[in-house]
Amino acid sequence: MNIRSHFVHSLGNCNSLCSWLITFCMSITIISCDTGGPELSDTYIKTITVTDGSSQVAAWSRAIAPASVGAVVAGVIQTTDQGQDIYVARLDKQGQVMWAKMFGGKSDDKAYDIIRTQSGDFVITGIADYNKLYLLRIDGQGSIIWEHTYQRIDKPMHLVKDYGFAITETNDGGFVVAGRSAVPWPHGGGGNVAPSVLHVDANGERLWFKQYLDKVGTGRALSIAETSEGSFIITGLYDSSRPFKITSEGTFKYIISDKERNVVYADIAILEDGSYIVAGDGFGSNLIRIAKIRPGGEIIWSNTYGYGYAQSLTITQDGGIVVAGSLWEKDTGNLNIYLFKVDASGKVLWKTTRDLLDDAILFDVKETSTGTLIATGRFTYHGWNIPQYPIILRADAQGNIGMVGSVLGGTREYN
């Protein structure tokens, strides 16, 4: 059966006026479509086929951040030589591609996160040139403002790779990147993977780049947030599993106490009162968990919300917490997209799940200035030659996605 016709048949027709869902046959990190009005009132789904000029190429999606008008998407596409490149595209308010560009080095390049800066530019982080942490700053037309790669240590060995997984703009106008960096063994022959943080100024010039192997163990840093006094809180997948704090200069301070030691916290946000909200899932148990922690490390509350994965959280304008990820479906064993909201005490206000043919997950969620929710992720369709399909989802403030249909887009070549 043709995949497009099967997809349309499975998901139904578009008739809701409150939400939209876009599916891209390309790798994307999505910047939120903040409409500022009713321009995107129709629910719709579009496929944008990215080709190399003759055939379709594979893709995946990752993250989301607010934008004032329209959208910018970034991520990874498969090249004809079986490599990977970073793909960035600008969409108008109706989801139509205005321009599309490729960035990166000469080998496999991947984008893992993108943010919109206070000045309205966009900064992307990931990996480029096979083993270097990558930062790219572009304007709204996709023109490069600056582009840099970074290595924590100058070691021309294949085991030393530096990744950027999450980026935050700092109060001084610079940027911090949470990621991973290899720490070579003293006598050579290999190395350990360590959580790392890179700090650069507004022009991308390196200020410091540090790893925390001896403090929290092997692994990777997946999220980072800046406190009011300029220090940073980091979460991720590493031996201690608990969030930890570093100074503005990158000096390790302490591990934040948490009775749930075996939880991979994938995201963190800092509230106005200085407390932290962390979201993740149990290592091995796959129980979704959200916790609220005082600045000193005391747990205010810590709750579970079903079996699956929590990938991202956002604090809404009314003080609530929206979490995006996936939820295990008991009958089929598949992962369904999962979007839910809790209040400041952890009580569930609403939850939304949606079965998209096969395993599906949301990687990131943000609230727009109009109160709508934008999320991005991917779903799979087993048995087809491109098994992953990036998705972009827009829901109203109550999490309503509405019926999902399809308006098939045409083929667009990248350049």
N, C-alpha and C positions, 0 to 999 in steps of 0.2 A: 504493500500500500504506500502511496506517496506520503512522505512525512508531513508535508504541509496540510494536505487534506485531512489526514488523520488527526493532526493537532487541532484544526478548526472544529472538527467533528467532536473531539473529546471535550473541548472547553466551552462550547456553546456560543451564544450570540451576545453582542454588546447592547445593553439597553439601560445601564445605570448612568446617571449624570454626576456621580460623586467621586468616581475613581477611575484610574487608568493603569494599564499594565502593558509594558512594551517588552518584546522579546527580540534580542539581537543575535543573529548568527555571526557573532564576532566576540572577541574578548573586550570587556569594558570595565572601567571604574566609573561610576556615574556621579555627576555633580547635579544636585537637586534642581528640578524645574520649579522655580518659585514663580507662579503665574502672575501674582499681583492682581488677579481679576478672573473673569470667567472664561478666558481663552481656551483652557484645557478642560472644559466641562464634560466633554464626551468621553465615555469609557472606550478604550480601544487597545489593540495589540498590533504591533507591527514587526515584521521581520525585515531586517536590513542585511542583505547578503553581501558580505565582503569578499571580493575576489582578487586574484592576482592578475586579472586581465582575461583569463580564460576559464578558471575553475574556482569553486568556492574553497575558502580556507577555514580551518577550525579556530576556536576561540574560547575564552572564559572570562568571567566578571568578578569584581571584588568589592569595591567600596563606594561610598556616597558622601557628598557634602553639599551644603546649601549654596545656591547661586541666585543672583537678583533677577535675572531674566534668562529664559531658555535653559539650556543644559550643555555641559561639556562632558564627554565620556572619554575614558582612557583605560587601557588595559593591554592585552596581549593577543596577537594573531599569529597563526602558524604560517611560516614562509614556504615558498616552493622548494627550498633546499632542506626542509624539515627543521629549520631553525625557528626562532621566535623573535618578534619585534614588538616594541611598544606602539600602540595605536591610540590616537587621540582624535576625537571628532566633536564638532559643535552642532548642536541641534537647535532648531527654532522652537517656538512655543507649541507647535503642532507635532513635534517629534521628527521633523524632516531634517536630514543631514544638510548642513550649510557648507561645511568643509571637513576634510579628513586628512590627517597627516600621520607619518610614522617617525619615531625617534629611537635613539639607542646607538649601540656600537656595532661591531662587526660580528659578534657572536650572539648567543641567546640573551635576550633582554626581556625583563618582566617588570610590570608596574603593579605594586601592591596597595598603594594608597594615593589619594589626591585630596587637596584642600583648596578652598578659595581663601585668599589672603584678605586682610583688612583693606588693602588698596584695590581689590577686585581682580588681581592676577590669580594664576593657578600654579600650584607646586605639586609635583609628582615625585614619589620615591619608589625605589625598587632595586633591581640589580642590572648591571650592564657590563659589557666586555668580559663576560663569563664569571668574574670574581670580584667586581667592585660595586660598592654601594652607589646608587645613582640618585641624583637630584636634578630636576628640570623645572625651570620657571618659565611660563609662557603668559602672553597676554590673551585677551578675549578673542583674538583672531588666530591664535595658534603660533604667533611669532615668538621665537626664542628670546627671552630676556637674559637668561644665563643657564648654563648646563655644566654640571661637574660630576666627576666620579671620585670616590674616596676609598682608600685602604687604610685600615688602622695601623698595620705594620707593613713595611715594604719587604714582602717575602714572595718571590716568584715561584711559589709552589702551588700545585693544583688543589691542595686541601685547604688553602687559606682563602675563604670566600666571605665577603661582607655583604649582608643583605639589609635593606630598609623595609620594614613591614608597616610602620605607622608613623605619621608626621603630625606635629603640632606647631602652630605659630606661637612664639614666645612673646612675653610682655614687652621686650625690648626690640621687637620687630624681626628677630631672627627666627630660627627653626630648630627643633630637636627631633631626632629620628630614632625610634626604637627598632632594634633589629637583632641580628646575630653576627658574631665575628669569631673566626677560628683562632685558637690559642695553640701555637705549635708546642709539641713536646720538647723538653729541654735538650734532649739528645737527637732530635730529628725523627723522621720516619712517620710522622702523622701529627695530629692535633686534636684538641677538644673544641666543641662548639659552645660558645658562651653568649649569654645575653649582653647586648651592647647598646650604647647611646652615643649618637653623634650630635654635636651642637655647632651650628653655623650661623653667621650673621646674615643680614638681609640680602647680601650679594652672593651668598653661598660660600663665603670663605670660612674655612675650618677654624673653629675655636678650640674644641677638644673632641676626642673620640676615645671612649673608654669601654672596657669590658669588665664583667663582674663574676667571673668564674669562681674565684676563691670566696666569694660572699654568698652566692645563691646556688651555685652548681651549674652543671651543663644545661644547655637549652637555648631558648630564644625569648626576647622581649617582644610582646605583641601589641602593647598599647602604652601610651604615656600621656600624663596630664600635668600641667603646671599649677602649683599652689599660689596663693596670694602673695607669699613672701618670696617667690621665685625658685623654690625647690621643685623637684619632680617626683611623681609617684609612677612606678612602672609595674605592669602585670605581664604575665606570659606563661610559657611552658618551660619550666626548669625544675631542678631537683627539689628546692624548698617549696615551690608552687605558690607561696604567699606573696602578696604585693610588697615591694620594697621602696625605700625613699633615698634619694640622692640630693646633694646640694646643687646650687646653681652652677658650680664649677665641676660637677660630676662626681664629687667625693661621696662614697657610700656612707649612709647614716645608720639605717637600721631596717630590719624586716618588720613589716606590720603584722601584729599578732592576728591570727585567725584560727579558730578551733577546727575549721574544715581544711586540713592540710592537703588533701588529695583532690583539689579543685584547680582546673586550668581556667584562670580568669582571662577572658579574651578581650575585655574592654573595661574602661574605667572613666568615671566622670566625677568632678569635684563640685559639690553644692555650695551655695552662697554662705552657709554656716561653717564651711571648711571641712565637713564630713565627706566621705568617699562612698560612691556607689560602684560596685563591681559586679560584673555578670560573667558567667562561665558555666562549666559543666564538670561533673565529677570524673576524675581520671579512672576509667574502668567501669564506673557505675552509670555514666552518661545521664545523671540526674541534673537537669538545669537548675542552677542556683544563682540567686541575687542576694547580695549582702550590703548592708549599710554599716560603715565603720567610722568611728570618731577619729579625729586627727592623731590622737595618741595611740590608736590601734584597738580600742575597745569595740567589740561587736555590739551594735545597737539592735540589729535583727539580721537573720540569715534564713532564707526560705528556699524551698525547692518547688519547681513548677512543671513536673512531668519529665519523661525520658526523651532526650534529644540533645541538641547542641544550642547554646547561646553564643552568638558571634558578635553582637553589637548592642549598645544601648544609647539612648538619647534622652536628655531631660527636656520635657515639654514646657511650654510657656505657663501652664497652670501648675507646675511643680511635680507633675507625674513622671513616670519612668517607662519608656517604651523599649522593649527588647525584641530583637529579630534573631531568627535562627531556624531551627527545624525541629519537628516533633515526630517521634516514632508512631506509625500507624499500626495498631495491634493486629488488625485482620490481614493486612498485606505484607507487613514487615518493612514497608517503604518509609522513607523520610518525606514528610510534607513540610512546606513552608509554614513558619510559625511566627506570628506577630502578636504580642500581648502588651498590655499596659497595667502597671500597678501604681498605687498611690504612695505617698511618702512613708507609709507604715508597712508597705509590702503587700497590701491587699489587692487582689486582682480586680480591675475595673472592667476589662473586656479582653477577649482573646479571639484571634482569627487564624484558622488553618486553611490550606488549600492544597488539594492533590493535583499535581501537574504531571500526569502520566506515569512518572517513576520517581526515583529519589530526587528531592529538591531541597534547597537550603537558601536562606537569606544571609548574606555576609555583612550587611551594613544597613542602618536606618538613620534618617535625620528628619527633623520637623522643619517645614518651610515657614516663612513669616506669616503666611495665611492660615497656619494651623494644620495643613495637610501633612501627610507622612509619605516620604519617599524611601524606598528600599531597593536594594539590588542583590542579586544572587545568581543561582544557576539551577537548571534541572537537567536530568539525563534521560535519554531515550535509548534503551538497549537495543542493539541489533542494527543501528544505523551507522554510517561511516564517520559521522561527527557526533560523538556521544554526549557532549555537553553543550547546553544552550544558555547563554546569559539572559537574565530577565531584569527588567526594571518595573517596579510596582509603585503605584500611587494609591493611597487610601485616604479616607476622610479622618477626622479627629477621633472617631469612634472605631476605627479599624475596618470600616466597610470597604471591601474591594469591589464588590458587585460581580455580576456575570462577566466573564472574560471571553472575548471573541477575537477575530483576526481581521486586520486590514493589511494585506500582504504588500510589502514594499518592493521596489525594483532593485536591480543589482547596481551596486556602486563600487567602482574600483578605487583602491587607495593609491596615494602617490607619495 
